[in-house]
Amino acid sequence: MKPADHILVVEDEPVTRATLAGYFREAGYRVSEAEDGAGLWSVLQSSLVDLVLLDIKLPGEDGLSLLRELRRNSEIAVIMVSGKTDEVDRIIGLELGAHDYVTKPFNTRELLARAKNLIRLTRRARDANRDTPLHSFDGWVLNKGSRQLTAPSGEDVPLTRGEFDLLSALVSSAGRVMTRDNLLDHVSHRDWQPNDRTIDVLVGRVRRKIEADPKRPRRLITVHGIGYVFTNEMRDQPDAR
């Protein structure tokens, strides 16, 4: 019999933590609880976890700092949970490596669906990456298996999880225009909204790393009114916005 997926709820507010934990247990998941960073590391050191629900506002080290440390050696699925609605927090969380982001108050049924889909998608991605070939362009090498980008000089170029997933999605679909909604699904597995600038911010960061002139990109091209395309044909773009 397949063991239940393991979810770690990191939340300092006792009632919220107990409510979330109880809801996921009723849905058939194995659930661990932690109220701060020390509790998170304790659980991760003692057992395998499939998904972390990580609150941003925690006593001591906050959720974003914990996420940054977690991403140094782990690609575990993470959903950030917060009462904040600031777009900057969402972008920072995604850039640091969160797969998704929900704000309080949230619908527990929706959160359950997000968690279920994220566990499935991250597991599928890990399996697929074992046999994924390298992608090369202009002397750059993108290794989806090791999640590394190597410059023509041979140096490794650091990418956040969001930057890597964005570049990987575009390179894997070279020549095909991808909408912001398509890209956001690859980056965070959530729907894009008209006022959401997450993808545009990530595109700008990736361009600064791979383009000789980020203001006149020749690979990562804007398709105005639609989205972006990674092109195999070298061409200038007058307006990169």
C-alpha positions as CSV (number, residue, x, y, z in Angstrom):
1,M,0.0,0.0,0.0
2,K,1.4,3.4,-1.0
3,P,2.3,5.5,2.0
4,A,0.4,8.8,2.5
5,D,2.0,12.0,1.2
6,H,3.6,13.9,4.0
7,I,2.8,17.6,4.6
8,L,4.5,19.9,7.0
9,V,2.5,22.9,8.3
10,V,4.7,25.7,9.6
11,E,2.5,28.3,11.3
12,D,3.0,30.1,14.6
13,E,-0.8,30.8,15.2
14,P,-2.0,27.7,17.1
15,V,-5.6,27.7,15.9
16,T,-4.7,28.2,12.2
17,R,-2.0,25.5,12.4
18,A,-4.4,23.0,14.0
19,T,-7.1,23.8,11.5
20,L,-4.9,23.3,8.5
21,A,-3.3,20.1,10.0
22,G,-6.7,18.6,10.8
23,Y,-8.1,19.4,7.4
24,F,-5.2,17.7,5.6
25,R,-5.3,14.7,8.0
26,E,-9.0,14.2,7.2
27,A,-8.1,14.3,3.5
28,G,-5.7,11.3,4.1
29,Y,-2.4,13.0,4.4
30,R,0.3,12.5,6.9
31,V,0.8,15.8,8.7
32,S,3.6,17.3,10.9
33,E,3.4,20.6,12.6
34,A,5.9,23.3,13.5
35,E,5.6,26.8,14.9
36,D,8.9,28.2,13.8
37,G,12.2,27.5,12.0
38,A,13.6,25.3,14.7
39,G,10.5,23.0,14.4
40,L,10.8,23.0,10.6
41,W,14.4,21.8,10.6
42,S,13.6,19.2,13.2
43,V,10.9,17.6,11.1
44,L,13.0,17.7,7.9
45,Q,15.9,16.1,9.6
46,S,13.9,13.2,11.0
47,S,11.5,12.4,8.0
48,L,10.8,12.8,4.3
49,V,8.4,15.6,3.5
50,D,6.5,16.0,0.2
51,L,5.2,19.6,0.8
52,V,5.8,22.4,3.2
53,L,3.1,25.0,3.9
54,L,5.2,27.9,5.1
55,D,3.9,31.0,6.8
56,I,5.8,34.2,6.0
57,K,5.3,35.9,9.4
58,L,7.0,33.6,12.0
59,P,8.7,34.4,15.3
60,G,12.5,34.6,15.0
61,E,13.5,33.8,11.4
62,D,10.8,34.7,9.0
63,G,9.4,32.4,6.3
64,L,11.3,34.0,3.4
65,S,14.6,33.6,5.2
66,L,13.7,29.9,5.9
67,L,12.8,29.4,2.3
68,R,16.2,30.8,1.2
69,E,18.0,28.4,3.4
70,L,15.8,25.5,2.4
71,R,16.5,26.1,-1.3
72,R,20.3,25.8,-0.8
73,N,20.0,22.0,-0.9
74,S,16.4,21.0,-1.5
75,E,13.8,21.2,-4.2
76,I,10.9,20.2,-1.9
77,A,7.5,21.6,-2.8
78,V,6.7,24.8,-0.9
79,I,3.5,26.9,-0.7
80,M,3.9,30.2,1.1
81,V,1.0,31.2,3.3
82,S,0.6,34.8,4.5
83,G,-1.9,37.4,5.5
84,K,0.0,39.9,3.3
85,T,-1.3,40.8,-0.1
86,D,1.7,42.8,-1.3
87,E,2.7,41.8,-4.8
88,V,6.4,42.2,-3.8
89,D,6.1,39.4,-1.2
90,R,4.7,37.1,-3.8
91,I,7.4,37.8,-6.3
92,I,10.2,37.5,-3.7
93,G,8.7,34.2,-2.5
94,L,8.6,32.8,-6.0
95,E,12.1,34.0,-6.8
96,L,13.5,32.4,-3.7
97,G,11.9,29.1,-4.7
98,A,8.3,28.8,-3.5
99,H,6.1,26.9,-6.0
100,D,2.9,28.7,-5.0
101,Y,1.6,31.5,-2.8
102,V,-1.8,31.8,-0.9
103,T,-3.0,34.7,1.2
104,K,-5.2,34.6,4.3
105,P,-8.1,34.1,4.5
106,F,-8.0,31.2,2.0
107,N,-10.4,28.5,1.0
108,T,-9.2,25.3,2.5
109,R,-10.7,23.2,-0.3
110,E,-8.8,25.3,-2.9
111,L,-5.6,24.9,-0.8
112,L,-6.1,21.2,-0.7
113,A,-6.4,21.1,-4.5
114,R,-3.3,23.3,-4.9
115,A,-1.3,21.0,-2.6
116,K,-2.5,17.8,-4.3
117,N,-1.6,19.2,-7.8
118,L,1.7,20.6,-6.6
119,I,2.9,17.3,-5.1
120,R,1.9,15.5,-8.3
121,L,3.6,18.0,-10.6
122,T,6.9,18.2,-8.6
123,R,7.1,14.4,-8.4
124,R,6.5,14.2,-12.2
125,A,9.1,16.9,-12.8
126,R,11.7,15.0,-10.7
127,D,11.0,11.8,-12.6
128,A,11.2,13.6,-16.0
129,N,14.5,15.4,-15.2
130,R,16.3,12.1,-14.7
131,D,16.2,11.5,-18.5
132,T,16.1,15.1,-19.8
133,P,18.9,16.0,-22.3
134,L,20.9,19.2,-22.1
135,H,19.8,22.3,-23.9
136,S,22.5,24.4,-25.6
137,F,22.4,27.9,-27.2
138,D,25.1,30.4,-28.0
139,G,27.6,28.4,-25.9
140,W,25.3,28.3,-22.9
141,V,24.3,25.0,-21.5
142,L,21.1,24.4,-19.5
143,N,21.1,21.2,-17.6
144,K,17.5,20.4,-16.5
145,G,18.7,17.3,-14.5
146,S,21.1,19.2,-12.3
147,R,19.2,22.5,-12.6
148,Q,22.4,24.3,-13.7
149,L,23.1,27.0,-16.2
150,T,26.6,27.1,-17.5
151,A,28.0,30.2,-19.4
152,P,30.1,30.0,-22.5
153,S,33.1,30.7,-20.3
154,G,32.4,27.5,-18.4
155,E,31.2,29.2,-15.2
156,D,28.0,28.2,-13.5
157,V,25.5,31.1,-13.4
158,P,23.2,31.1,-10.3
159,L,19.5,31.1,-11.0
160,T,16.6,31.3,-8.5
161,R,14.1,28.5,-8.8
162,G,11.7,30.8,-10.6
163,E,14.3,32.0,-13.0
164,F,15.4,28.4,-13.8
165,D,11.8,27.1,-14.3
166,L,11.0,30.1,-16.6
167,L,14.1,29.6,-18.7
168,S,13.6,25.9,-18.8
169,A,10.0,26.2,-20.0
170,L,10.9,28.7,-22.7
171,V,14.0,26.8,-24.0
172,S,12.1,23.5,-24.0
173,S,9.4,25.1,-26.2
174,A,11.8,27.1,-28.4
175,G,10.0,28.8,-31.3
176,R,6.6,28.5,-29.6
177,V,5.0,31.6,-28.1
178,M,4.1,31.0,-24.4
179,T,1.5,33.2,-22.7
180,R,2.1,34.6,-19.2
181,D,-0.5,32.2,-18.0
182,N,1.5,29.3,-19.5
183,L,4.7,30.5,-17.9
184,L,3.2,31.2,-14.5
185,D,1.8,27.7,-14.5
186,H,5.4,26.4,-15.0
187,V,6.8,28.7,-12.3
188,S,4.2,28.6,-9.6
189,H,1.3,26.4,-10.8
190,R,-1.3,29.2,-10.4
191,D,-3.4,31.3,-12.8
192,W,-2.1,34.6,-14.2
193,Q,-4.0,37.8,-13.5
194,P,-3.9,40.9,-15.6
195,N,-2.1,42.9,-12.9
196,D,0.4,40.2,-12.0
197,R,3.9,41.2,-13.0
198,T,5.6,38.1,-11.7
199,I,6.6,36.7,-15.2
200,D,7.7,40.1,-16.5
201,V,10.0,40.5,-13.5
202,L,11.5,37.1,-14.0
203,V,12.0,37.6,-17.7
204,G,13.9,40.8,-17.0
205,R,16.1,39.0,-14.5
206,V,16.8,36.1,-16.9
207,R,17.6,38.5,-19.8
208,R,20.2,40.3,-17.6
209,K,21.9,37.0,-17.2
210,I,21.9,35.5,-20.7
211,E,21.5,38.4,-23.1
212,A,24.5,40.5,-24.3
213,D,22.2,43.5,-24.3
214,P,19.1,42.9,-22.1
215,K,17.4,46.0,-23.5
216,R,17.7,44.5,-27.1
217,P,17.3,40.8,-26.4
218,R,18.0,38.4,-29.3
219,R,16.8,35.1,-27.7
220,L,14.1,35.8,-25.2
221,I,11.6,37.9,-27.2
222,T,8.5,39.7,-26.2
223,V,5.4,39.0,-28.2
224,H,3.3,42.0,-27.4
225,G,-0.2,41.3,-26.1
226,I,0.6,37.6,-25.8
227,G,3.7,36.6,-23.9
228,Y,7.2,35.5,-24.7
229,V,9.1,33.2,-27.0
230,F,12.6,31.7,-26.9
231,T,13.9,31.8,-30.5
232,N,16.5,29.7,-32.1
233,E,17.0,32.5,-34.7
234,M,19.3,35.3,-33.7
235,R,17.4,38.6,-34.0
236,D,17.3,41.9,-32.4
237,Q,14.2,43.3,-30.6
238,P,14.1,47.1,-30.4
239,D,11.7,47.2,-27.5
240,A,12.2,44.6,-24.7
241,R,9.3,45.7,-22.6
